[in-house]
Amino acid sequence: MFEVNTVLAFIGLLVVIALTFLLLSKDSKMNSLQAAVDNLQRALDEMDEQAKLVVRTDIELNKAQEELDRKITSLYTLQKLSRTISSTLEENQIFKKVELSYLADLGFQKALAFLFDEKENKFSLRLSLGYEEEEAAKIKTFIDAHKETYNGLIHNEKAVSSIASRENPADTKSTKETFGVVSFVFAPILAKEGNPGLLFVGAEKTDTIITEGDEELITILANQIGQALENARLFEKTWQAHQDLENRVEERTRELSRALEEVKKLSQRKNDFVSNVSHELRTPLTSIKGYASILLSGKLGVLPEEVGKRLAKINKHSDELVSFVNDLLDLSRIESGKVELKLAPLNLKSIVDEVADLLAVQFKEKQIEFSSESPADLPEVMADYSQIKRTFINLINNSVKYTPQGKIKVSLTRLDKEVQVDVSDTGCGMPESAMDKLFTEFYRVDSVMNQEIKGTGLGLAMVKNIVTAHKGKIWVKSKVGSGTTFSFTLPQAY
């Protein structure tokens, strides 16, 4: 019995020990499982936080994307609006180009624009979008009543808005109530030319948030309007100045035309007068010269020596007068176009030689060395022989008069389609002030030598008219004490 109890006790002890070991093993497993559960919970918590972070980040990215899309849309709209505004140069059309659809794309539903007339000291309403006519009129009255405040916004040259975090010189609450908006932006319209102004834009929606980017966009738009106004005003000024200039030019042209007609009439009268007088002078001069010639011939008897001398002077001066009258008639004919040029190919070198032979006695008397030069391939010119010969006689004879002793040279030069003639001398020369008047009728340089040398002042005027009639040009270079060079051109024959 004792042994049985002992065995039972031992078995019970074993069972207790086994149960103890089993319990301890389960407890260890429970602890291990609890640790795993705790780790899993922590992992789940971390995943939850990460998920929340991802959601927040996604929401922020969506908002940023929406804001970016809005800014891109606003910039694109601003670009289109700026291009539209800049497409006109009429001030009245600039504000009409701003439409409500553009404003909506920028995130606003209402807009007003005012320009301040400094002369009348008041604002004028130039743009109204999203307002009834009566509403816009009330707002304009409000603006005029507080023009000092709103002029201050213009002169501040910075945009102001309903951003709460910013110092705002405008009464935000009063502005919202007066303009019927929940948020707004004021931007100055500045222009160097003309009146400045203000651009107002507002939003009616409570979820619309004004940002610094919106201020910048509206400021750019206001600047674009100001630039467009300045361009329009400058264009108006330029156009008006152009019109005034055109009117003045037209009036001046009419005056010049009338003056030209008067000059033509006077010139014609002068030519007619010269022609008539010259013809009238020829008859008595012919009689005087005829009677003088008869008396000098001795047909009416032998004349005393003194009488003969005086008759010779009468005859000589009669010749001078006849020559003068002939020059007047020729000049008058050339100027009036009554002289018909007999154009033919001419060899200028031959004409120069003829004139040199004709004036050889004068060269010898005044101890003048005459020379001429021309290239071997000098082309012929298309000209009137008698008129060109007269031109050379006048120019060379003129050089003889003002070259007491020295050299005279005629140079012929081939140009592209012309031949240039230079008649140079080593005579007394003339001042620069005489150049412009030298080819004027009856003009003679005021000098001591000219007081001693006789002349009518018609020779050079005739030469110019002859050269001009041949479609050539004539000019002169001279310096006192260094001689003179007359140059002219004639067209080549071929």
Buried (B, 14 or more C-beta within 10 A) or exposed (E): EEEEEEEEEEEEEEEEEEEEEEEEEEEEEEEEEEEEEEEEEEEEEEEEEEEEEEEEEEEEEEEEEEEEEBBEEBBEBBEEBBEBBBEBBEBEEBBEBBEEEBBEBBBBBBBBBBBBEEEEEEBBBBBBBBBEEEBBEBBBEBBBEBBEEBBEBBEEEEBBBBBEEEEBEBEBEEBBEBBBBBBBBBBBBBBEBBBBBBBBBBBEEEEBBBBEEBBBBBBBBBBBBBBBBBBBBBBBEEEEEEEEEEEEEEEEEEEEEEEEEEEEEEEEEBBEEBBEBBEEBBEEBEEBBEBBBEBBEEEEEEBEEEEBEEBEEBBEBBEEBBEBBEBBBBBBBBBBEEBEBEBEEBBBBEBBEBBBEBBEEBBEEBEBEBEBEBEEEBBBBBBBBEBBBBBBBBBBBBBBBBBEEBBBBBBBBBEEEBBBBBBBBBBBBBEEEBBEEBBEBEBBBEBEEBEEEEEBBBBBBBBBBBBBBBEBBBEBBBEEEEBBBBBBBBBBBE
